[in-house]
Amino acid sequence: MKQFFVLTLFPEMIEQTLSHSIMGRAQRDGFISIEATNIRDYTLNKQKHVDDYPYGGGAGMVMQGQPIYDAYQSLMPRAKGARVVYMTPQGRTFTQRVAEELAQEESLVFLCGHYEGVDERLIEEIVTDEISLGDFVLTGGELAAITIIDAVSRLVPGVLGKEESFADESFSDGLLEYPQYTRPPVFMGREVPEVLLSGHHANVAKWRREQALLRTAKKRPDLLKTAELTKKDLKFLQEQGIEIEKE
């Protein structure tokens, strides 16, 4: 069972959001466990404050290290040796490759910051990874942690039922996923590509690969520089007038 621990000011946000659909079923079936710890429970003041003014002045408040550290210590030894992921715009950008990397860990601890951030000394003491969803700022780290837990959980054997469920998805091999169709065969005057109705598995696989290449070249050409491309892929792209500069 893969364990996710979340240090947060809003545990109900984590628990409620991840209790539905595939994530909820994965927890009930014992493939993953998600535990949210309320940082506020570990404050040493009657007011339950977890923040204070920043040294040096400036706008906003900074989360104090003490309640976070004590909350983190409460997870030991259950999360002993686990990587501690701090959600911050200053971290490395989250990608499918990072999700695959984190999926190899038995346990992960997520630290969700608020206000102007967290006391740097706490980060230096316990954080092993700083991760960002992109070049933008959220009001807190909870949504980012939820997103990463969802992405990583999908890679845990048993969560999706079959490995094939995610083997051909976007970014699995560095490409965007090919177009998908379902019934009826004609919708809004648009027909399903004939090859998908042929029952010829080799032709379907070839069409899907080519469509994935074309879609990636059109929507995210930057991905082609690092994608896992075969000689056939490169030849097909050249025939379409698409040149690739590999990194």
C-alpha positions as CSV (number, residue, x, y, z in Angstrom):
1,M,0.0,0.0,0.0
2,K,1.3,3.4,-0.9
3,Q,1.0,6.0,1.8
4,F,0.3,9.7,1.4
5,F,0.6,12.0,4.4
6,V,-0.4,15.7,4.0
7,L,0.5,18.4,6.4
8,T,-2.2,21.1,6.0
9,L,-4.3,23.7,7.7
10,F,-7.4,22.3,5.9
11,P,-7.5,18.5,6.3
12,E,-11.1,18.3,5.3
13,M,-10.2,19.8,1.9
14,I,-7.8,16.9,1.3
15,E,-10.0,14.2,2.7
16,Q,-13.2,15.2,1.0
17,T,-11.7,15.8,-2.4
18,L,-9.9,12.5,-2.5
19,S,-12.7,10.4,-1.2
20,H,-14.6,10.1,-4.5
21,S,-14.3,8.2,-7.7
22,I,-11.1,6.3,-8.4
23,M,-9.2,7.8,-5.5
24,G,-12.0,6.8,-3.0
25,R,-12.2,3.3,-4.4
26,A,-8.4,2.9,-4.3
27,Q,-8.4,3.8,-0.6
28,R,-11.3,1.4,0.2
29,D,-9.6,-1.4,-1.7
30,G,-6.4,-0.9,0.2
31,F,-4.1,0.2,-2.7
32,I,-3.4,3.6,-1.2
33,S,-3.9,5.5,2.1
34,I,-4.3,9.2,2.5
35,E,-3.9,10.8,5.9
36,A,-4.3,14.6,6.4
37,T,-2.7,16.1,9.6
38,N,-3.9,19.5,10.8
39,I,-0.9,21.6,11.5
40,R,-3.0,23.9,13.7
41,D,-3.4,21.0,16.2
42,Y,0.3,21.3,17.0
43,T,0.5,25.0,17.9
44,L,1.6,26.0,21.4
45,N,-0.6,29.0,21.8
46,K,-4.2,29.2,22.9
47,Q,-5.2,31.2,19.8
48,K,-4.0,28.3,17.5
49,H,-2.0,30.8,15.5
50,V,0.4,29.1,13.0
51,D,1.8,32.3,11.5
52,D,3.7,35.4,12.4
53,Y,5.1,38.6,10.9
54,P,8.2,38.2,8.8
55,Y,11.6,39.3,10.1
56,G,12.8,42.3,8.1
57,G,9.3,43.5,7.5
58,G,7.1,43.2,4.5
59,A,3.5,42.4,3.6
60,G,1.8,39.2,4.7
61,M,2.5,36.5,7.3
62,V,4.9,33.5,7.4
63,M,4.0,30.1,8.6
64,Q,6.0,29.2,11.7
65,G,8.3,26.2,11.8
66,Q,7.4,24.8,15.2
67,P,3.8,23.6,14.6
68,I,4.8,22.1,11.2
69,Y,7.8,20.4,12.6
70,D,5.8,18.9,15.5
71,A,3.1,17.8,13.1
72,Y,5.7,16.1,10.9
73,Q,7.2,14.4,13.9
74,S,3.8,13.0,14.8
75,L,4.0,11.0,11.5
76,M,7.0,9.1,12.7
77,P,7.8,6.2,12.5
78,R,5.0,5.5,10.0
79,A,6.5,7.9,7.5
80,K,10.1,7.5,8.5
81,G,12.5,8.0,5.6
82,A,9.7,9.4,3.4
83,R,10.4,12.2,0.9
84,V,8.8,15.4,2.1
85,V,7.4,17.4,-0.8
86,Y,6.8,21.1,-0.3
87,M,4.4,22.7,-2.8
88,T,5.9,26.0,-3.9
89,P,6.1,28.0,-7.2
90,Q,9.8,28.0,-6.6
91,G,10.1,24.2,-7.1
92,R,10.8,22.1,-10.1
93,T,7.8,21.8,-12.5
94,F,5.7,18.7,-12.0
95,T,5.5,16.4,-15.0
96,Q,4.6,12.8,-15.8
97,R,8.2,11.8,-15.3
98,V,8.2,13.3,-11.8
99,A,5.0,11.4,-11.1
100,E,6.7,8.2,-12.2
101,E,9.6,9.0,-10.0
102,L,7.4,9.7,-6.9
103,A,5.4,6.5,-7.6
104,Q,8.5,4.5,-6.8
105,E,8.4,5.7,-3.1
106,E,6.5,3.7,-0.5
107,S,5.5,6.8,1.4
108,L,5.3,10.5,0.6
109,V,4.7,13.5,2.9
110,F,3.2,16.7,1.4
111,L,3.6,20.1,3.0
112,C,1.0,22.6,2.1
113,G,2.1,26.2,2.6
114,H,-0.1,29.4,3.0
115,Y,0.3,33.1,3.4
116,E,3.8,34.3,2.3
117,G,5.3,30.8,2.7
118,V,7.0,28.8,5.4
119,D,10.0,29.7,7.6
120,E,13.0,28.8,5.6
121,R,14.7,27.0,8.5
122,L,11.8,24.4,8.5
123,I,12.3,23.8,4.8
124,E,16.0,23.3,5.3
125,E,15.3,20.8,8.1
126,I,12.7,18.5,6.7
127,V,11.9,19.2,3.0
128,T,13.5,16.9,0.4
129,D,11.7,18.1,-2.7
130,E,10.2,21.4,-3.8
131,I,7.6,21.0,-6.6
132,S,5.5,23.4,-8.5
133,L,2.5,22.9,-10.8
134,G,3.6,25.8,-13.0
135,D,4.4,29.5,-13.1
136,F,1.4,30.7,-11.2
137,V,0.5,31.2,-7.5
138,L,-2.4,29.4,-5.6
139,T,-3.9,30.5,-2.3
140,G,-2.4,27.4,-0.7
141,G,-0.7,24.1,-1.4
142,E,-3.7,21.9,-1.0
143,L,-4.9,21.9,-4.6
144,A,-1.4,21.2,-5.8
145,A,-0.9,18.3,-3.4
146,I,-4.3,16.9,-4.4
147,T,-3.3,17.0,-8.1
148,I,0.1,15.3,-7.5
149,I,-1.5,12.6,-5.2
150,D,-4.0,11.9,-8.0
151,A,-1.4,11.7,-10.7
152,V,0.9,9.4,-8.6
153,S,-1.9,7.2,-7.4
154,R,-2.9,6.3,-11.0
155,L,0.5,4.7,-11.4
156,V,0.1,2.4,-8.4
157,P,-0.7,-1.1,-9.5
158,G,-4.3,-2.0,-9.0
159,V,-5.6,1.6,-8.7
160,L,-6.8,1.7,-12.4
161,G,-7.5,-2.0,-12.6
162,K,-5.3,-2.6,-15.7
163,E,-1.9,-1.3,-16.5
164,E,-3.1,-0.7,-20.1
165,S,-5.4,2.0,-18.7
166,F,-2.5,4.4,-18.5
167,A,0.1,2.8,-20.7
168,D,-1.0,4.8,-23.9
169,E,-2.1,8.0,-22.2
170,S,-0.7,11.4,-22.8
171,F,3.0,11.8,-21.7
172,S,3.4,8.0,-21.1
173,D,6.1,8.0,-23.9
174,G,6.6,11.8,-24.2
175,L,3.7,12.3,-26.7
176,L,0.1,13.5,-26.4
177,E,-2.5,10.9,-26.6
178,Y,-4.2,10.1,-29.9
179,P,-7.9,11.1,-30.5
180,Q,-10.6,8.9,-28.9
181,Y,-14.0,8.0,-30.2
182,T,-17.1,6.1,-29.0
183,R,-20.7,5.4,-30.1
184,P,-22.5,6.5,-32.2
185,P,-20.4,6.1,-35.4
186,V,-21.8,9.4,-36.7
187,F,-22.2,12.4,-34.4
188,M,-23.0,15.9,-35.4
189,G,-22.3,14.9,-39.0
190,R,-18.8,13.7,-38.1
191,E,-17.8,10.1,-38.7
192,V,-15.5,7.9,-36.7
193,P,-12.3,7.3,-38.7
194,E,-12.8,4.2,-40.8
195,V,-9.6,2.5,-39.6
196,L,-11.0,2.3,-36.1
197,L,-14.0,0.3,-37.3
198,S,-11.9,-2.2,-39.4
199,G,-11.0,-4.5,-36.6
200,H,-7.4,-4.6,-37.9
201,H,-5.3,-4.2,-34.8
202,A,-2.0,-3.5,-36.5
203,N,-3.6,-0.7,-38.7
204,V,-5.3,0.8,-35.6
205,A,-2.1,0.8,-33.7
206,K,-0.3,2.5,-36.6
207,W,-3.0,5.1,-37.0
208,R,-3.0,5.9,-33.3
209,R,0.8,6.3,-33.2
210,E,0.7,8.6,-36.2
211,Q,-2.2,10.7,-34.8
212,A,-0.3,11.0,-31.5
213,L,2.7,12.3,-33.4
214,L,0.7,14.8,-35.4
215,R,-1.3,16.0,-32.4
216,T,1.9,16.5,-30.4
217,A,3.5,18.4,-33.3
218,K,0.5,20.6,-33.6
219,K,-0.2,21.3,-29.9
220,R,3.0,20.7,-28.0
221,P,5.9,20.6,-30.5
222,D,8.4,21.2,-27.6
223,L,7.6,17.6,-26.4
224,L,9.0,16.1,-29.6
225,K,12.5,17.2,-28.7
226,T,12.6,14.7,-25.8
227,A,10.0,12.1,-26.8
228,E,10.9,8.5,-27.4
229,L,10.8,8.4,-31.2
230,T,11.6,5.5,-33.4
231,K,13.1,5.7,-36.9
232,K,9.6,5.1,-38.3
233,D,8.3,8.0,-36.2
234,L,11.0,10.3,-37.5
235,K,10.4,9.2,-41.1
236,F,6.6,9.8,-40.8
237,L,7.1,13.2,-39.4
238,Q,9.6,14.1,-42.1
239,E,7.0,13.0,-44.7
240,Q,4.5,15.4,-43.1
241,G,7.1,18.2,-43.4
242,I,7.8,18.3,-39.6
243,E,11.4,18.6,-38.7
244,I,12.6,17.6,-35.2
245,E,15.6,19.0,-33.3
246,K,16.4,16.4,-30.7
247,E,18.0,17.6,-27.4
